[in-house]
């Protein structure tokens, strides 16, 4: 499904526009999940994941819609074995055990998001996930990890990191394919 973005020129944009009300929806999603308030049919994990979609212009991308992922397929084979091996190889030790890290969006849910994008003439711009545990070498946790980079490789999408280390002062940053050196500034509109 990520192949749909190959021609979208996301790698060449200079900024990403996110409407303030869309940013508020993302913050609300993250806070709700941290509080352990789950929707019917939603995987009960205190992590928020989603997809930002919109339109791509010469110099910028404009986010217009957010899709909140509800189902984590992390424990479904063969996805579980794949993610277990990726976690063992690339993840940095943290308070959260490796077996509970590495969200995998349900393929059917992702397909439905892309179908809605097609119907509405939108392009997938990137996926977001949150970091909540501060690390000594990364106290804000607002940048992608090596694991984020590995998982975003060749996706032609932005990896949006939402730092919820301080839930009252969330931070969002965008990195093309999860590469720190390929950060694009976000402009709130």
N, C-alpha and C positions, 0 to 999 in steps of 0.2 A: 504493500500500500504506500510505502514511503516513496516509491518510484514516481508517484504522481507529481511530486515536487521537483523533479529533476530539471525542468525547464523554467522554473519560477524566478530564477535570478536572485534568490534570497541571499546568496553569498556576497552580492555586490551592493546591497543597500547600506545606507549610512546611518539610519536611525529607525526605530520602531515606535509607532504612535499607539498608545493605549489610552482609551477614554477613561476618565476618572471613575465612572460608574462600573466599568469592567474590572478595573483594579480593585474596587471595593468588593465586587463579587468574589474575586479570587481571595482576598483577605478574609472575607466572611467564610468561604469554603474551608480555608486553612484553620481558622479559629474554631469552627464547628467541629472539624475532625479532631483537633487537639483536645476539645472538651469531651470527646467521646459521644457526640450526638450524631447518630447515623440514620440515614434514610432507609426506607424499606428496600431490601435487595442489595444494600451497599455492604461491601466487605468491611468488617469491623477492625480497622487498623487506624491508628492516629497519625495518618499521613494523607496528604491531599495531592492528587494528580489530576492533570487536565490537559486540554489541547486548546491553543489559541488559533483562531482562523480569521482571515480578513482578505485584504487586497494588497497586491504588490505593485508599487510604482517604480519609476526609474531610480530614485534615491531613497525611498522609504517604504516601509510596510505599515499598513494601517490595520490594527486588530479591530474586529467588529463583533466577534462572538467568542464565547468561551464554552467549552464542553467539559463538564465535570465527570471524570471517570469514576464509576461506581464499583466495578468488579476487578479484583486482583486475581489474576490467573497464576500467581506465583507458585501455588501448590499443586498445579495440574501438570501431569506428565504429557509430553516430554519437556515442557517449559521449565518445570522444577529442576530437573537434572542439568539443563543448560545453565540456568541462573545460578545453581549451586556451584558449578565449575567456574563461572565468571566471578562470582563473589570470592571464592577461595583464591583466585589468581590476582584480582585487582583491588578488592575492597580493603580499606584501612580499618583496623580494629576500632570499635566504638562501644558505647554503652549498649546499643541495640545489637543483639546476636545476629550473625550473618544469615541465619536461617529465616529471620524476620525482615530482612532487607532485600531490596531488588524487586520493586513492583513491576508486574507485567500486566499491561492492559489486556483485558479480555478481547481476543481477536474479533469477535462478533460486535462488541461494543465499538471498537475502533472502526470497523467496516461501516457501521451505521453513522458514525461521525463523518466519515468521508463521503458517504451518500448525501448527507444533509449539506455538506459543503458544496458538492456538485449541484444540488438543487438550488442553492442560494447563490451560486457563482462565487464562492469563496475558496481561498487557498489555505491549506494548513501552513501556519507560520512556525509553530513550534509547540513543544510540550513543556509543561511546568511540573515541578515537584518541589517539595519543601525540605529544608534542612532545619533541624531543631536543636541538635546537640552541639554546643560549642567545643572546639578542639583547641589545644594549646597553640598549635601553629596556624589556626584559622578560627579565631574567636567569633567572628560574625557569621561564618559559614554561608557567605553570599557568593561564593565562586564554585565552579564545578570541580568535582574530584576526578581522579584518574578513572574511577569506575564510571562516572557520568560521561566522560570523554569516550570511553570504550563503547558504552551503550549507544551513544549518539553518532558514532562514526558512520559516515556514508548515508546518513538519514536525509541530508539536504534540508534539515530543520534547525531551528534555534532551540537550545536548551535553556529554558527560563528557570533560574534558581530563585526560589522564594525563601529568604531567610526568616525563620520564625523563632530565632534564638530569643528575641524579645517580641512576644506577640503583640505588644502595644506599639511597636515600631518596626513593622515588617519592611523588608527590602526586597526588591525584585531586580534582577539583572539578566541580560540576554547574551548568550554565547553561541556563535554558529558552530553546530555539531559538537558543542560542549568544550570547545577549545578556548582556554583563557585568553590567548592572544587575539582571538577573533570576537571580542566583545563589541557589541553595538549599543550605543546609548538609547535609553528609553525616554520618550517624551510623553508626558501625561497631558491629554487634551480634554 
